[in-house]
Amino acid sequence: MSYIFDIDDVTVWSPALRVGELYVSMARDVADVLDISTGMTAMASDYWEIEIAEFESFVRVMYRKYFSSEHPVFKTLIGAVLAPSIVLLERGGKSVLSGSDEERKFIDRAHELSMPQ
């Protein structure tokens, strides 16, 4: 069993069931704390449609919060959602621009995630 994440009817990620459940749960919690929508809508319990413009806003807010924080626990928690979200955003044809070495290193690590489509 796996999860399906689609953007414009194209599957951009199909992780294992538990990975998908954890990502969605964590993304929703981060969005609640940041008072923003994830841009993801459940089409079924294991199938999510991503509205790219709204998702891009979610990722950009997480990105700004992550890189403006000096709190190591906050960064670890939000970073766990931000990294796969950057990859999904890129698969949807959007990206975040890195402006510092720290940002470039984070994005490079995100690209190293094993996230087969």
N, C-alpha and C positions, 0 to 999 in steps of 0.2 A: 504494500500500500504506500501511496505517496500523496503529497499535496500538489496542487497545480496553482501556479501564479501566472496569469495572463495579462498582457497589455495589448489592447486592440486585437483580441482574438489570436494572439501569438503567445505560446507558452514560453516564458522567459526563465522559469525555474520550476523544477519538479523534485523537491527534496523528499527524503524519507518522511513518513508520517509524523514521527515525534519531532523531527527537526522543524517541519512546517508548523506544527502546533506551537512549539516553543517560540519560533520567530514571530508568529502572529500575536501570541500572548504578550511577548515582550514589547513588540512594536505598539500595540494598543496601550500598554501601560506607560510607555515613554510618551506617547501622544497625549494621554490624559494629563500627565505631569506638566507637559509643555503647553497644554491647552490648544492643541491643533489636531486636525484630522490626519489619519494615516494616508488617506486616498485609496484604501483597500476596502473592497466590498465583498462579503461572502456571497457566493452564488450557490454554494453547497458547503457542507461542513469541512470539506477538504479541497475546495475550489474557490480561489479568490481572484477577482478582477481588480487590476490596478489602474486607476485613473491617473495618467502620467503627470498632468499639471499639478494636481493636488498632492500626489506622492512627491513630486519634485519640491514643493513647498515644505513638506514634512522633512525631507532629507536635508534641505538647506537650513532649516531651523535647528535640527539636531547638530549639523555640522558647525554652525556658528556657536551653539552652546558648548559643544565639545571643545572647540579650539579657543574659546574665551575663558574656559574654566581652568583653575589650578588645582581643583579637588581630585585627587587620584581615584577615589572610589566612584565618584560621579562619572569620571571619564571612562573607567572600566565598564561600568554598567551601561552607559549610553553607547559606548564604542561597540559593544556586542551587537547592538541593533544597527548602528550606523554602517559598519563595514559591509554586511550583506546588502544593505539598502543602497549603498553606492553602486555596487555591482548591478543590482536590479535597475537602478536609474539609468545606468549606462546601456543596459540591454534594451531600455525603452527609448534610446536615442538622445538622452540628456546626460549632462555630466556636471561635476563640481570642479572648479579650477583651484588648484593648489597654489598657495601664495608663499609658503614657507617650507623649509626642509621638513619640519614636523608633519605638515599636511601631506607633502609628497610621500614621506615614509608611510604614513597611515594608509593612503590610497594604494600604494604599492602592496602593503600587507593585505588590504581588502582584495586585491586582484589575485593574491596567492590562495585565497579560499577555494576549496574544492566545491564548486557550485555548478555541476553539469546542468545544462538546460534540459 
